[in-house]
Every structure is written in C-alpha cells, then in structure tokens.
Amino acid sequence: MVERLDTMYQRLLSRKILVAVIIVVLAVAAPHIANTYTISLLIEVLIFSIFAMSLNLLVGYTGLPSFGHAAFFGLGAYIIAYISGVNDLTLSFTNNILLTLPIVIIGTGIIALIVGSLALRTNGIYFLMITLAFAQMLFSVAMRWSAVTGGSDGLIGIPRPEIDLGVWKYSFESRTAFYYFVVTTFVAIYFGLHNIIHSPFGLALKGIKSNQMRMQALGYKTLHYKIGVFVLAGVIAGIAGMLLAQFYWHASPENLYWTMSGQALIMVILGGVGTLIGPVIGATLMRLLPNITSTYTNNWQSYMGIMLIVFVLCAPNGIMGILLKKLKNNQ
C-alpha cells in the first residue's frame, strides 16, 4: 500500500514538474512566436490572474465573501498614478520600481488594515455589504473629486516601470520587456502564495473556513488571522492594479467599481474555489472568451452569460474540480 501511494505521488509530482517546465518554456518563448495583440492579451490574463488569486485567499481559503475587492485593485492603480504619472494632477515622483512597489504595498496595506479591522468584526452578508460599500464609496470619490482623481477620465500618463540603481538602469517601457516583468511578478506571487497556503498560517485559514468556533476553542485568535489575510489579499490586489495601470498608462475609476469585484469572483468560481491554479484558469477564460465569441456575434455578452450559468450549474466546483475528480478516478 505504501509503495503504491509512493508511486502515485511520484507520478503526480512528475506531471506537475513537466507542466511547469512546459509553461515556463512557453512563457519565455511567447514574445518571439506570438504577435503584439497576443502578447497584450497574455499580459492582461496574468494581471487579472494575480487579482483573482488575491480574492481567492479570502473567498476560497478563509471563507470571507468580499464583494469590494476592487477597492484595492483601483487603489493600487491610483497610487502608482500619483507617484509616477506625468500630468498636471500627479506628483511625477518616480517610476523606479524599487521605490514605487514598496509605496503601493504600504499604501494598500494600510487601507486594507483599517477596513479589515472594522469589517471583519462582522460575518457573512454583513461583511460582504461593508466591503461593497467601501469600494463604492471610493468609486464615488474617484468620480466626483475630479480636481484630484481626474473624475470619469481618470489619470493618464503613467509610465512603465524601470529599475534604477544609479550606476545601472533598465526600463520596461517596451511591450516585450513589460511582459517579462509581469511574468516575473506573477511567478513570484504564485509561489509565494503556494508557500503561504501550505504554511501553518494557511492551515489556520482553512480551519477558520471550516469551523471558526472550533479554532477559537483551540486557542487561535481568528480575528488576527483574518485581518492578516485581508491585508495580504488587499496588497496583492493593489499590485495587480498597479500593473494594469502601467500597462494601459491609465488609472480609471472603473477599476474601483463593484463589477470589477464581480469579474474577479466569477474568475475564482469558474476556475475552482480554494485552489491556487483555479483563479488563473478562470482569469484566462474570462479574458479569452469575450475575444472569441465577439468575432461570431454582436450579442457575445448574452451568450457568454448563458455559458457561464450552464457551466456553474454543471460544474459547481469549477474547472479544477472536474480535473481533480478525473485525476482521482484515473488513479
């Protein structure tokens, strides 16, 4: 029995390594074999994958149904716009990623800590409504305070990042260079989350999702864990928002709107809640399907909505649920 389990584990590990190698090779080779449009689409997929993975930390691993996660996505975009944007409303401080990234992390982290400390004292629908209200409040401010936020036009002139060490400088201004920058960021966040999820902290989060009262009875300060993961998810969403703003050279109030949170939630559900790769699959489909269906019909949104409803009804555990079930049956 032990030998059989060991063989199964080795076979599964070999498959994972093979898939990882193939993905890395394709990611590196993509700019050399794909056209400009495809590279742009890949950049979008990777950015929204990061955003969806951050929401999955709350929904999938901790059981926190946030519907205002776009607040941090938009905050990341506006923070990078203020410190690096080249226009009359911004500081135009620097686009050195060694300075801008820590500022985005600290800025979104502080806001997430404040919001989380208040919202996480509630549960269920009340937590969902507080997070939604916070995101809508920021959206309203961004739309109305045009002297600071640019109103409905947002903030433009956001340059791509660069690394400036004084004696050496490298710019990610070109599409190919920025693509590799986004790929590197995605890989770092993916494996960082993988380690966190399988750490004692991650196991505690899963315990809170399963039975919070039991975790409290065992001596865990569950509020501290929930605030911690809320801040972490907010920071990662902020990084995704920063990347999107740098890619589009634009920070838009639409990034704060509740529909952006809804898109991320669909990505998580479609790919598979509570799995690390699920949100990546969901983000890929959500960015690719509109491009595919729109070439055949003008009513692509209706058809896409129907497809999503049918899929969720037939596969409530998402694509990863189907794949894991099939893999289990084969073994």
Beta strands, then each sheet from edge to edge (+ up, - down):
strand 1: 155-156
strand 2: 162-164
strand 3: 169-171
strand 4: 250-251
sheet 1: 1+ 4-
sheet 2: 2+ 3-
end
